[in-house]
Amino acid sequence: MSRLAITILFMLLMSIGSPLSAQPPLTLQTHTGEEVSLNSLFGQKPVYLKFWATWCKPCMQQMPHFQRSYEQYGDKIQFIAINIDLNDNADAVAKVENQFSLTMPMYTDHTAKVAKHYEFLGSPFHVLIDNNQNVIFQGHDADQPLDNTLRLLSHNGRVDKVRLLNEKQKSGTQLVIPKDAKKAVLFTTTWCDWYLADTRPQMAKQCVLAQKYINELAAQGIDVEVKVSQLWTDHNAVAEYVKKFTANMPVSIDYGNDLFIEYGINSVPSLLIFENGKRVAKREKF
């Protein structure tokens, strides 16, 4: 084998052995719009990531606990509050920050890729990471196991017993866009019409109107499809949604929220229109 061939082979093996170096870093966004690498927030201390939303009732109930925990352990554990950036905005986040006098670092997952990386399935979501950057705890409740793990982490940055959820992201269904026809795709959730009825009534109303609108498009013979976020959703929720709205088009879960990320969907409902394989319009009001 020639020296050139050996060099090329060595370079290929090196690239195969370090795939993460080719991936862009995970980033969060500050309230001023500045992008910050998630890795830059990781130091020698363990890390507590809390994913939340302003319209999430349990998230609001847990905020006093979150602030107390920060005041107790903030010098030994890096606290990072992460708004999931779904049907939210900076004003709503600031209002919650002021309401609960939150003083920990606040960020927004503006690409939704950080949530995907940590297998986020529903808010609130707690992720604890030891000082070796290993995920050692996942949970949704501000309960005794969370408190116990925080206490242990605050001592030496490690715990002996890992507590991870059994929930795992499944493979999402593909979205096929025809190259020679029109297609409408509605991005929504199975719960926005009723869960947001109290906290975001106008958004809840829009979710109802959007599904009715896409039902009308389907009745006109237009190719339509509904993609629902994986957030707090399973097949039973999809079946109930289909029955409630008499949806006779494909309705499927976007596991991993891959399509939400790909098409930049951070508000539901959102309707995308495609013609001849190209996206030509986006609609959020109905």
Residue, then its C-alpha position, 0 to 999 in steps of 0.5 A: m500500500s502506498r504512503l498516500a493510501i495509508t494517509i487517506l485511510f488513517m484520516l478516514l479512520m480518525s473521522i469515523g472515530s470522532p463523529l461528535s466533532a462534526q456535529p454543531p454544538l447545542t446552543l441556548q438563547t439568552h433573553t437578549g437573543e444571544e446564543v450560548s453553547l450549552n457546553s460553555l455552561f458546564g464546568q466542574k460542578p454538576v448541572y441541573l437542567k429544568f425544562w419548562a413553559t409559561w403555560c404549563k400548570p405543574c411548571m408554575q406550581q414547581m417554581p417556588h421549589f426550583q427557586r428554593s433549591y437554587e438558593q440552597y444548592g446554587d453554589k455547588i450545582q449549576f442551575i439552568a432554567i430552559n424554556i422550551d419555546l413552544n407557544d411562548n415569548a420573552d414577555a411571558v417568560a419575564k412575567v414568570e421570572n418576576q412573579f416567582s423572583l427567579t434568580m437562576p440563569m434563564y435560557t430558551d431552547h430556541t432550536a428545540k435541539v437541547a430538549k431532543h438531546y435529553e429525550f424530553l417528553g413533557s414539561p416540567f422535566h428535570v435532568l441532573i448531570d454529575n460532574n463527569q457530565n453523565v445524566i444520572f437523574q430524570g423526572h417530572d415531579a419536584d419530589q423527594p427523589l429529586d431533593n435527595t439527588l440534589r443533596l447528594l450531588s451537592h456533596n461531591g458531584r456524584v451519586d451511586k444510584v442512577r434514576l432515569l425514566n423508562e420513557k424513550q423517544k421512538s422513531g418518528t414517521q416521515l413526512v412525504i411532500p409530493k413534487d407535483a401536487k399541493k399538500a397541507v400539513l398541520f402542526t399541533t398537539t393533541w391537548c392544546d384545545w383543552y389544556l390551554a383553555d385556561t392559561r392561553p384561551q385564544m391559543a386553545k381556540q386557534c387549535v380548534l379552528a385550525q383542525k376544522y379548517i384542515n378538515e375543510l381542506a380535506a373535504q375539498g380533495i386536498d392532500v392534508e396531514v396532521k403532525v402532533s408534537q410528542l409532548w405529553t402524547d401517546h397513541n391513545a391521545v391521538a385516537e381521542y383527538v381523531k375522534k373528537f375532531t372527526a379527522n379523516m386524514p393521517v394524524s401521527i406523532d412527531y417523535g423526537n419533534d424532528l419535523f417541528i425542528e426541521y420546519g422551525i415550528n415553535s407555535v401551535p397550531s401552524l399550517l404549512i402549505f407545499e406546492n410542487g415539492k416546495r413550501v409556499a406558505k405558513r399560517e398560524k391564525f385561523 
